[in-house]
């Protein structure tokens, strides 16, 4: 693809942007469960292809590796739900649910479209998810970092995750305990390419040719 050079270990460099990498090649013991490759998400539809990988900008992957190292010392692993998201998929999600409080407007693009955001949780060392205040993609006050209800264990796990991620240099989303961004993420270019190809810089303003609508699951 023009303007894109492939380098070792799956590292991808988009022209004029930061490298993007398969996070599993950088983060030790990372558990991957890409929720949008299944109907187990708030859309109740599959919008990612089978085998979608957790791709992140290299800086984000390195910071995630630092957080994972901190958590391993406490007996936890990281499990990712969502990472880089092509802007074409963002348009597809917007057509399913055009509500800014739930889906970022693709005309501007969100930080997932920049490879600069990650949704994640904690697991035990054997990969079992720990208790959190809500399930992933729960858009209610219980998902806010300020929420002080629920069980003591769920609040404890939320704080363990927050401290590790912020300690690694991420910024939390106040309304979603699972969502973390790179600092200055909104200044980065939006990326758009299918998950099977190397990301390149893309303009979020123009709506791409629509992908085939997923069948209800």
C-alpha positions in Angstrom: 0.0 0.0 0.0 1.4 3.4 -1.0 3.1 5.3 1.8 3.2 2.4 4.2 6.2 0.5 5.2 6.1 -2.8 7.0 8.8 -3.5 9.6 9.7 -6.4 11.9 7.4 -8.0 14.4 4.2 -6.7 13.0 5.0 -3.1 13.6 3.2 -0.8 11.1 4.2 2.7 10.3 1.6 4.9 8.7 2.9 7.8 6.7 3.2 10.9 8.9 1.9 9.1 12.0 3.1 7.0 14.9 3.8 3.3 14.5 0.9 0.9 15.2 1.6 -2.6 16.6 -0.1 -5.8 17.5 -0.3 -5.3 21.3 0.2 -9.0 22.0 3.7 -8.7 20.6 4.5 -6.0 23.2 2.4 -6.8 26.3 3.3 -10.0 28.1 0.4 -12.3 29.0 -2.2 -10.0 27.4 -5.6 -11.6 27.2 -7.6 -10.5 24.1 -11.4 -10.6 23.9 -12.4 -8.2 21.1 -16.1 -7.6 22.0 -17.1 -6.1 18.7 -16.0 -9.2 16.9 -18.9 -10.8 18.7 -22.5 -9.8 19.5 -21.5 -9.4 23.2 -21.6 -5.6 23.1 -24.1 -2.8 23.5 -24.9 -2.9 19.8 -25.8 -6.6 20.1 -24.2 -7.0 16.7 -20.9 -8.2 15.4 -19.1 -5.3 13.6 -15.5 -6.6 13.6 -14.3 -9.6 11.6 -13.3 -12.9 13.2 -9.7 -12.8 14.4 -9.6 -9.0 14.8 -6.4 -8.1 16.7 -5.7 -5.6 19.4 -3.7 -3.0 17.4 -2.4 0.1 19.2 0.0 3.0 18.5 3.4 1.9 19.6 3.5 4.4 22.5 0.1 3.0 23.8 1.4 -0.6 23.6 4.6 0.3 25.5 2.6 2.1 28.2 0.2 -0.9 28.4 3.2 -3.2 28.8 4.3 -1.1 31.8 0.9 -1.3 33.3 0.8 -5.0 32.8 4.1 -5.4 34.5 2.9 -3.5 37.5 -0.2 -5.6 37.7 1.6 -8.9 37.3 3.5 -8.1 40.5 0.0 -7.9 42.2 -1.3 -11.2 40.7 -3.3 -9.7 37.8 -3.3 -9.7 34.0 -4.8 -7.3 31.6 -7.7 -8.3 29.3 -8.5 -6.0 26.4 -12.0 -5.6 24.9 -11.3 -3.0 22.2 -8.3 -1.2 20.7 -7.8 0.4 17.3 -11.1 0.7 15.4 -11.2 1.6 11.6 -13.2 4.7 10.9 -15.3 2.7 8.4 -16.4 0.6 11.3 -17.2 3.8 13.2 -19.5 4.9 10.5 -21.2 1.4 10.6 -21.7 1.7 14.4 -23.0 5.3 13.9 -25.6 4.1 11.5 -26.7 1.4 14.0 -26.9 3.8 16.9 -26.3 7.6 16.0 -26.1 8.8 19.6 -22.9 10.7 20.6 -23.2 9.6 24.2 -22.8 6.0 23.0 -20.9 6.2 19.8 -18.3 8.8 18.8 -19.3 10.8 15.8 -17.3 9.5 12.8 -17.1 13.0 11.2 -14.5 13.8 13.9 -13.4 10.3 14.9 -12.7 9.0 18.3 -9.5 7.9 20.0 -10.2 4.3 19.2 -10.0 5.4 15.5 -6.6 6.8 16.2 -5.2 3.7 17.8 -4.8 5.7 21.0 -7.5 4.2 23.2 -8.0 0.9 24.9 -10.9 -0.7 26.7 -9.9 -3.3 29.2 -10.3 -5.1 32.6 -8.4 -7.2 35.0 -8.1 -11.0 35.2 -6.5 -13.4 37.6 -3.2 -15.0 36.5 -5.2 -17.9 35.1 -7.3 -15.5 32.9 -10.5 -15.3 35.0 -12.1 -11.9 35.0 -12.4 -10.2 38.4 -15.4 -8.4 39.6 -15.9 -4.8 38.4 -18.7 -2.3 39.2 -20.4 -3.1 35.8 -20.1 -5.2 32.7 -18.2 -3.7 29.7 -20.2 -1.1 27.7 -22.6 -0.4 30.6 -23.6 3.2 30.1 -25.0 4.0 33.6 -23.7 5.9 36.6 -22.3 2.6 38.1 -19.7 2.7 35.3 -18.3 6.1 36.5 -15.0 6.2 38.4 -16.8 8.3 41.0 -19.3 5.6 41.7 -19.0 4.4 45.4 -21.7 1.8 45.4 -21.4 -1.9 44.6 -19.2 -4.3 46.4 -15.9 -3.4 48.0 -14.1 -5.9 45.8 -15.4 -4.3 42.6 -14.3 -0.8 43.7 -10.9 -2.2 44.8 -10.4 -3.8 41.4 -11.4 -0.6 39.6 -8.8 1.3 41.6 -6.1 -1.3 41.0 -6.6 -1.0 37.3 -6.8 2.8 37.4 -3.6 3.2 39.4 -1.7 0.9 37.1 -3.0 2.6 33.9 -2.4 6.1 35.2 0.9 5.1 36.5 1.8 4.0 33.0 0.8 7.4 31.6 -2.8 6.8 30.4 -5.7 9.1 31.1 -8.9 7.6 32.4 -12.4 8.2 31.0 -14.4 9.5 34.0 -17.6 7.8 32.8 -16.2 4.4 31.7 -14.0 2.5 34.2 -12.7 0.3 31.3 -11.6 3.1 28.9 -8.2 4.7 28.9 -6.5 7.1 26.4 -3.1 8.3 25.5 -2.5 11.9 26.6 -3.0 14.2 23.6 -4.8 11.5 21.7 -7.2 13.9 19.9 -4.3 15.5 18.1 -3.3 12.3 16.4 -4.6 11.4 12.9 -7.5 9.1 12.4 -6.6 5.7 10.8 -8.7 3.7 8.5 -8.1 0.3 7.0 -9.5 -3.2 7.4 -8.0 -5.1 10.3 -6.1 -7.3 7.8 -4.1 -4.5 6.3 -1.6 -1.9 7.5 -3.3 1.3 8.9 -2.7 4.6 7.1 -3.8 8.2 7.8 -7.4 8.9 6.8 -9.8 11.8 6.7 -12.8 11.2 9.1 -14.9 13.9 7.5 -15.9 12.0 4.3 -18.1 9.0 4.8 -16.5 5.9 3.2 -18.3 3.5 1.0 -20.5 1.6 3.4 -19.5 -1.9 4.5 -22.0 -4.7 4.4 -24.4 -4.4 7.3 -23.8 -7.2 9.9 -26.7 -9.6 10.3 -28.4 -9.5 13.7 -26.9 -12.2 15.9 
